[in-house]
Structure formats: C-alpha cells, structure tokens
Amino acid sequence: MKQSKAKKKISLISSALVMGVSLVFCFIFIKSENSSLSFFSSREINFNQFDQNQVISRESFPKNNQTSDRNTSLKDQLHSNPSRLPAAEPSHTESRSVKKYKKVVNLPPNFIPLGKRDPLTDKYSPRTKTALGEDESLSLNLLPSHYFLNLERNKEETYRVSLRTQYKDRPVDVRLSVHDQLGKPYPIRKVRPGLYKMTLNSSELTPGKKYFEFQARYKNSEVWSRLSLEVNQSLVRHLRPIDQGLNAQGNLFFNHEFLFHQEGTYLIEGILYHENSPIAQVSKVLKNVPQGPSQLNLQFHGYFFSQKKISGHFQLKSLQVRKVDDALKTFGNQWIELNSETSYLSWQQFNSRAYENEIIRNKIERLTQR
C-alpha cells in the first residue's frame, strides 16, 4: 500500500513538472512570435522613408530563418506596388546645396568666392608641428621651410628645418637623430641650448615624395615626429608684371610674363585679396604652352564686385602652377608669390552684367525638381 501511494505521488509530481515545462515553452513561443510581428511593424514604418525608385534588397533585412520568407514577400509587394511609398521630401543637404549653387550661378565656373581662408597659403605655408613624448614631459617642435620644393637648373635651393626641444617647458639639449624613408641619416647643427638646425641644398635633394623622421631623447623620455617633403622640377619662373586693372568689359585682370621651363598644358590658379583678406580664386588652363617666355592673363568677373559693392585696391597675391598630362592628372605643385596690386577701383566701374552659368543653373533645377 505504501509503495502504491508513493508511486501515485511521484506520477503526480512528474505530471505537474511536464505541464510546467510545457507552459514555459508556450510562453517563450508566444513571446518570439510577438517580437517577430513587432519587428515587421517597425520595419513597415521605416519603409515610408524610402524613395519610390529605391530598390529594397534582401540584405537590408536580418538574415534569420524565421523571417526570410516574410522579408521576400514584403520586398515583392513593394516592387509590385511602389505607389505605397510616398515621394521623398527634399533633404536638408539638398537645400544647402541649392543655396550654395545660387551664390555662384551668376559667376563663371572657374570663379570661386572665398571666405577668410586662403587655400594656397594653407597648402604651402609651413607651420610649426609639435610632438610630445609618452609622459608629455619632452616636446619636439619642428618648423620646415617648405612642404613643396621646386628645383630649378643652375639655381641653388635650400630646405631647412628648425628644431626646438623642451623638457617640462624649459629648453634642453637632447640626443637627436634624423633619417629619411630609406634610413639615410642626416646631420643636425646645434645653434643654442634647445635649438637645432638641419639644412639640405639642391645637390642633396632629388625629385619625389619623401619624409624625414626625427627622434629626440632626454633622460628616460623619448619623442619622435615626421615631416613630409615633395620635391619637383621647377615648372615656371615669374619674370615681370605687365599690366593690371579693368578691361573693356569691366572685368578685373592681371597680366604677367612667365618663363616656362617645359612645353605642355598647365593649370594656373590665382588668389585675389582685398583689404588684406582673400575674396576670390580663379583658375585657367593654358594649352600647348611652348618652352620659354609666355604671358598669362588672369581675369576675375566684375559682376561679383559690382553685386557686393566692393571698392578699393585689389592684389593678386599668389599663384599655383601645375602641369597637366594626357590623362588629365596634375603634378608638379609650384607656388609663386606675386603681390601685384591695382589702383583704387570703385564697385560702380565693374561689370554689372551677370554671367549665365548654365551648368550651375541645370544643377539647381535638378535639385529643386526632386
């Protein structure tokens, strides 16, 4: 009797356990189904953000065995009935682009208004580079004379680097070493405590891109830094200014004579200043330039100055000269400082007729029609 009662009790407990486990599995199954449904409802909200012509690929959904069939059916529905998707509204990026294009729609395509920054000065003017050691006690300040160096035949060019070393904000003498990318060492001259100079002349420099690695050690501290240098054969040399001012159409021009060392096609870019601030950049392509002296006439469309009522003295501050090969690639970066200045010009003297820039106008139309 006792054994039969014990067996009944065990069977009741087993049945209860089985029922409990079954309920747990049912609960998990229901939760998983609900989560799948909620996932697709959230996906349907996101569909409304797509453009009508956008292709929704299988990769845009999670790769899950339970949902792959549903993903395919949703994709098929969207392709078969694209009218379910509303047209996309113009984005903020598009509106900013339209505003940007409207500023230059009445200017030639080679004319770029500038703000407070001179892109050529930013590119070519050396700046001090500071490096710190791991404990930040030892610092190395490097000031190169060039980022780009152009070598001209029979003319000596020099590349200099000024190095200042400090330990806890005071100048110190350190152990210095300099190597190029090939591991070749270069000598450094001490000027005074904490100040060193490295000088290389034309005979030590060959065309190409290279870098110099500097290492400084003091006590248990170490710091290193790297400077890059691009060496090119000189493309052109400035000979003399010829004339500058306003032409018959009321456009600002600068006419200069240059000596071109090689024949070919050149891309010239000039930066115009007004009251010691950059205001415009213009570019010009010179095709089939012969070796020898040639004149360069850069023009800045007068409508820009007339519209903004800009009067005063204008300076063609600098030029960038690059050669263009048959594949339309540019090379041989060369920076030429000019500082050519006009007499006083009133905004009323400039060309007041807008330039019809069809390329920019078509871009604006395409953006506003979306």
C-alpha positions as CSV (number, residue, x, y, z in Angstrom):
1,M,0.0,0.0,0.0
2,K,2.7,2.4,0.9
3,Q,4.6,1.7,-2.3
4,S,1.5,2.3,-4.4
5,K,0.8,5.6,-2.7
6,A,4.5,6.6,-3.2
7,K,4.2,5.7,-6.9
8,K,1.0,7.8,-7.3
9,K,2.7,10.8,-5.6
10,I,5.7,10.5,-8.0
11,S,3.4,10.3,-11.0
12,L,1.5,13.4,-9.9
13,I,4.8,15.4,-9.4
14,S,6.0,14.2,-12.8
15,S,2.8,15.3,-14.5
16,A,3.0,18.7,-12.8
17,L,6.6,19.2,-14.0
18,V,5.7,18.2,-17.6
19,M,2.8,20.7,-17.6
20,G,5.0,23.4,-16.1
21,V,7.7,22.9,-18.7
22,S,5.0,22.9,-21.5
23,L,3.7,26.2,-20.2
24,V,7.1,27.7,-20.2
25,F,7.8,26.7,-23.8
26,C,4.4,28.0,-24.9
27,F,5.2,31.3,-23.2
28,I,8.6,31.5,-25.0
29,F,7.0,30.7,-28.3
30,I,4.3,33.4,-28.0
31,K,6.9,36.0,-27.0
32,S,9.1,35.1,-30.0
33,E,6.1,35.4,-32.3
34,N,5.1,38.7,-30.9
35,S,8.6,40.0,-31.2
36,S,8.7,39.0,-34.8
37,L,5.5,40.7,-35.5
38,S,6.6,43.9,-33.7
39,F,9.8,43.8,-35.8
40,F,7.9,43.8,-39.0
41,S,5.5,46.5,-37.9
42,S,8.5,48.7,-37.1
43,R,10.0,47.9,-40.5
44,E,6.9,49.0,-42.2
45,I,7.2,52.4,-40.6
46,N,10.7,52.7,-42.0
47,F,9.5,51.7,-45.5
48,N,7.8,55.1,-45.7
49,Q,11.1,56.8,-45.6
50,F,12.3,55.2,-48.8
51,D,12.2,56.8,-52.2
52,Q,9.8,55.3,-54.8
53,N,12.6,54.2,-57.1
54,Q,14.8,52.8,-54.3
55,V,15.4,49.1,-54.6
56,I,15.0,47.3,-51.2
57,S,17.4,44.4,-51.2
58,R,17.3,41.2,-49.1
59,E,20.5,42.4,-47.4
60,S,18.5,45.3,-45.7
61,F,16.8,42.7,-43.5
62,P,18.3,40.5,-40.8
63,K,19.3,37.0,-42.0
64,N,17.0,34.9,-39.8
65,N,15.4,31.6,-40.8
66,Q,12.1,32.5,-39.4
67,T,11.8,35.9,-41.1
68,S,13.4,35.3,-44.5
69,D,10.2,34.2,-46.2
70,R,8.3,37.2,-44.8
71,N,11.1,39.5,-46.0
72,T,10.9,38.2,-49.5
73,S,7.1,38.7,-49.6
74,L,7.4,42.2,-48.3
75,K,10.0,43.0,-50.9
76,D,7.8,41.6,-53.7
77,Q,4.9,43.6,-52.5
78,L,6.8,46.8,-52.5
79,H,8.2,46.1,-56.0
80,S,4.7,45.2,-57.4
81,N,3.0,48.2,-55.8
82,P,5.5,51.1,-55.5
83,S,2.7,53.6,-55.1
84,R,2.5,52.5,-51.4
85,L,5.7,54.5,-50.9
86,P,5.3,58.3,-50.8
87,A,7.8,60.6,-52.7
88,A,10.8,61.6,-50.7
89,E,10.9,65.1,-49.4
90,P,13.9,67.3,-50.2
91,S,16.6,66.8,-47.6
92,H,18.4,69.5,-45.7
93,T,21.6,68.6,-47.7
94,E,19.8,69.3,-50.9
95,S,18.5,72.7,-49.7
96,R,22.0,73.6,-48.6
97,S,23.4,72.6,-52.0
98,V,20.8,74.8,-53.7
99,K,21.8,77.8,-51.6
100,K,25.5,77.1,-52.3
101,Y,24.8,76.9,-56.1
102,K,22.7,80.0,-56.1
103,K,25.7,82.0,-54.8
104,V,27.7,81.2,-57.9
105,V,25.0,80.8,-60.6
106,N,25.9,84.2,-62.0
107,L,29.7,83.7,-62.0
108,P,31.9,81.8,-64.4
109,P,32.6,78.1,-63.5
110,N,36.3,78.9,-62.8
111,F,35.5,81.7,-60.3
112,I,35.3,80.7,-56.6
113,P,34.3,83.2,-53.9
114,L,36.5,82.8,-50.7
115,G,35.9,83.5,-47.1
116,K,38.6,84.2,-44.5
117,R,40.9,81.3,-45.6
118,D,43.4,81.3,-48.5
119,P,43.6,77.7,-49.7
120,L,47.0,78.2,-51.3
121,T,48.5,79.7,-48.2
122,D,47.1,76.9,-46.1
123,K,48.6,74.4,-48.5
124,Y,52.1,75.8,-49.0
125,S,52.9,78.0,-45.9
126,P,54.9,76.0,-43.3
127,R,53.5,75.7,-39.8
128,T,55.1,74.5,-36.6
129,K,54.5,70.9,-35.8
130,T,54.6,69.8,-32.1
131,A,55.1,66.3,-30.9
132,L,55.1,65.1,-27.2
133,G,56.6,62.0,-25.6
134,E,54.6,59.4,-23.8
135,D,54.8,61.1,-20.5
136,E,54.4,64.6,-22.2
137,S,57.5,65.9,-20.4
138,L,59.6,66.1,-23.6
139,S,58.4,68.1,-26.6
140,L,59.8,68.5,-30.1
141,N,58.8,71.5,-32.2
142,L,59.5,71.3,-35.9
143,L,59.3,74.2,-38.4
144,P,60.2,73.3,-42.0
145,S,61.0,75.9,-44.7
146,H,58.9,74.1,-47.3
147,Y,56.3,71.4,-47.8
148,F,56.9,71.6,-51.6
149,L,60.3,72.4,-53.1
150,N,60.9,73.2,-56.8
151,L,64.4,72.7,-58.1
152,E,65.5,74.9,-61.0
153,R,68.6,74.2,-63.1
154,N,71.6,76.3,-62.1
155,K,69.8,77.7,-59.1
156,E,70.6,76.7,-55.5
157,E,67.6,75.7,-53.4
158,T,67.7,75.1,-49.7
159,Y,65.5,73.0,-47.4
160,R,65.7,74.0,-43.7
161,V,64.2,72.6,-40.5
162,S,64.3,74.4,-37.2
163,L,64.0,72.0,-34.2
164,R,63.2,73.2,-30.6
165,T,63.4,70.7,-27.7
166,Q,61.9,71.3,-24.3
167,Y,61.7,69.3,-21.1
168,K,59.0,70.4,-18.7
169,D,58.7,73.8,-20.6
170,R,62.4,74.6,-20.5
171,P,65.0,74.3,-23.4
172,V,67.2,71.3,-23.1
173,D,70.0,69.6,-25.1
174,V,68.9,66.2,-26.3
175,R,70.2,63.3,-28.4
176,L,68.8,63.9,-31.9
177,S,68.8,61.7,-35.0
178,V,67.2,62.2,-38.4
179,H,66.6,59.6,-41.1
180,D,64.7,59.6,-44.4
181,Q,62.4,56.9,-45.6
182,L,65.4,54.9,-46.8
183,G,67.1,55.0,-43.4
184,K,69.7,57.5,-44.6
185,P,71.0,59.7,-41.7
186,Y,71.2,63.5,-41.9
187,P,73.4,65.8,-39.8
188,I,71.9,68.4,-37.4
189,R,73.6,71.5,-36.1
190,K,73.2,72.9,-32.6
191,V,72.6,76.6,-32.6
192,R,72.0,77.1,-28.8
193,P,70.5,75.0,-26.0
194,G,67.2,73.5,-27.2
195,L,67.6,74.9,-30.8
196,Y,68.9,72.8,-33.7
197,K,69.0,73.4,-37.5
198,M,69.0,70.9,-40.4
199,T,69.9,72.3,-43.9
200,L,69.9,70.5,-47.2
201,N,70.8,72.0,-50.6
202,S,69.8,71.1,-54.1
203,S,72.5,68.6,-54.6
204,E,71.2,66.5,-51.7
205,L,67.6,66.6,-52.9
206,T,66.1,64.5,-55.7
207,P,62.6,64.8,-57.2
208,G,59.9,62.7,-55.5
209,K,57.9,62.5,-52.3
210,K,59.9,61.8,-49.1
211,Y,59.8,62.2,-45.4
212,F,62.2,62.8,-42.6
213,E,61.9,61.2,-39.2
214,F,63.2,63.0,-36.1
215,Q,63.9,61.3,-32.8
216,A,64.9,63.1,-29.6
217,R,65.9,61.5,-26.3
218,Y,66.4,63.1,-22.9
219,K,66.9,61.2,-19.7
220,N,64.2,58.5,-19.8
221,S,61.9,60.3,-22.2
222,E,61.7,59.9,-25.9
223,V,59.7,61.7,-28.6
224,W,59.6,61.4,-32.4
225,S,57.9,63.2,-35.3
226,R,57.9,63.1,-39.1
227,L,57.9,65.8,-41.8
228,S,57.0,65.2,-45.4
229,L,58.5,67.0,-48.4
230,E,57.6,66.9,-52.1
231,V,60.5,67.8,-54.4
232,N,59.7,68.7,-58.1
233,Q,61.5,70.1,-61.0
234,S,60.6,73.8,-61.4
235,L,57.9,74.4,-63.9
236,V,57.9,78.1,-64.3
237,R,59.6,81.3,-63.2
238,H,57.9,84.7,-62.8
239,L,59.6,87.3,-65.0
240,R,57.6,90.6,-64.6
241,P,54.2,92.2,-64.2
242,I,52.9,93.8,-67.4
243,D,49.5,95.4,-66.5
244,Q,46.5,95.1,-64.2
245,G,43.1,96.8,-63.8
246,L,39.8,96.7,-65.6
247,N,39.3,95.6,-69.2
248,A,36.7,97.0,-71.6
249,Q,34.0,94.7,-70.2
250,G,34.6,95.8,-66.7
251,N,36.3,92.6,-65.5
252,L,39.4,92.7,-63.3
253,F,42.6,91.4,-65.0
254,F,46.2,90.7,-64.2
255,N,48.7,90.3,-67.0
256,H,52.1,88.8,-66.1
257,E,55.0,87.3,-68.1
258,F,56.5,83.9,-67.0
259,L,59.3,81.7,-68.2
260,F,58.0,78.1,-68.7
261,H,60.8,75.5,-68.4
262,Q,58.8,72.8,-70.2
263,E,56.3,72.8,-73.0
264,G,52.9,71.4,-72.3
265,T,49.5,72.1,-70.7
266,Y,49.3,74.0,-67.4
267,L,46.6,74.6,-64.8
268,I,47.0,78.1,-63.2
269,E,45.1,79.1,-60.0
270,G,45.3,82.6,-58.6
271,I,44.2,84.1,-55.3
272,L,42.8,87.6,-55.2
273,Y,42.9,89.7,-52.0
274,H,41.0,92.8,-50.9
275,E,42.0,94.8,-47.8
276,N,44.4,92.0,-46.8
277,S,41.8,89.3,-47.0
278,P,41.2,86.6,-49.7
279,I,38.0,87.1,-51.6
280,A,38.2,85.0,-54.7
281,Q,40.0,82.3,-56.5
282,V,40.2,81.8,-60.3
283,S,41.7,79.1,-62.4
284,K,42.8,79.0,-66.0
285,V,44.1,76.2,-68.3
286,L,46.9,77.1,-70.7
287,K,47.2,74.6,-73.6
288,N,50.2,73.9,-75.7
289,V,52.5,76.3,-73.9
290,P,55.9,76.5,-75.6
291,Q,59.1,76.4,-73.7
292,G,60.3,79.9,-73.0
293,P,58.6,83.2,-72.0
294,S,54.8,83.5,-72.3
295,Q,52.2,85.9,-71.0
296,L,49.4,84.9,-68.5
297,N,46.2,86.9,-68.3
298,L,44.0,86.0,-65.3
299,Q,40.5,87.6,-65.1
300,F,38.0,87.9,-62.3
301,H,34.5,88.5,-63.4
302,G,33.3,92.0,-62.5
303,Y,29.8,91.0,-61.5
304,F,31.0,89.6,-58.2
305,F,32.4,93.0,-57.2
306,S,29.5,95.0,-58.6
307,Q,26.9,92.9,-56.9
308,K,28.6,93.1,-53.5
309,K,29.7,96.8,-54.0
310,I,33.3,96.1,-53.3
311,S,35.7,99.1,-53.8
312,G,39.3,99.6,-53.1
313,H,42.7,98.1,-54.0
314,F,43.0,94.5,-55.2
315,Q,46.0,92.2,-55.0
316,L,46.8,89.1,-56.9
317,K,48.6,87.5,-54.0
318,S,49.9,84.2,-55.3
319,L,49.6,81.5,-58.0
320,Q,49.6,77.8,-58.0
321,V,51.1,76.2,-61.2
322,R,50.6,72.6,-62.0
323,K,51.3,70.6,-65.2
324,V,48.5,68.5,-66.8
325,D,49.4,65.2,-68.5
326,D,47.4,63.4,-71.2
327,A,45.3,61.6,-68.6
328,L,44.3,65.0,-67.1
329,K,46.3,64.3,-64.0
330,T,48.1,67.3,-62.4
331,F,51.6,67.2,-60.9
332,G,54.5,69.5,-60.0
333,N,52.9,71.7,-57.4
334,Q,54.6,75.1,-57.5
335,W,53.6,78.2,-55.5
336,I,54.5,81.7,-56.7
337,E,54.1,84.8,-54.6
338,L,53.3,87.9,-56.6
339,N,51.6,90.7,-54.5
340,S,50.6,92.5,-57.7
341,E,48.2,95.4,-56.7
342,T,45.8,97.6,-58.7
343,S,45.0,101.2,-58.2
344,Y,41.8,102.2,-56.4
345,L,38.7,100.8,-58.2
346,S,35.1,101.7,-57.4
347,W,32.4,98.9,-57.4
348,Q,30.5,101.0,-60.0
349,Q,33.3,100.6,-62.5
350,F,32.9,96.8,-62.6
351,N,30.9,94.7,-65.0
352,S,27.3,94.7,-63.7
353,R,26.1,92.0,-66.1
354,A,25.6,88.6,-64.6
355,Y,27.4,85.6,-66.2
356,E,25.0,82.9,-67.4
357,N,26.4,79.7,-65.8
358,E,24.2,77.1,-67.5
359,I,26.0,74.2,-65.7
360,I,25.1,75.5,-62.2
361,R,21.6,76.5,-63.3
362,N,20.9,73.0,-64.5
363,K,22.1,71.6,-61.2
364,I,19.7,73.9,-59.3
365,E,16.8,72.8,-61.5
366,R,17.6,69.1,-60.9
367,L,17.8,69.6,-57.2
368,T,14.6,71.6,-56.9
369,Q,12.6,69.2,-59.1
370,R,13.2,66.2,-56.8
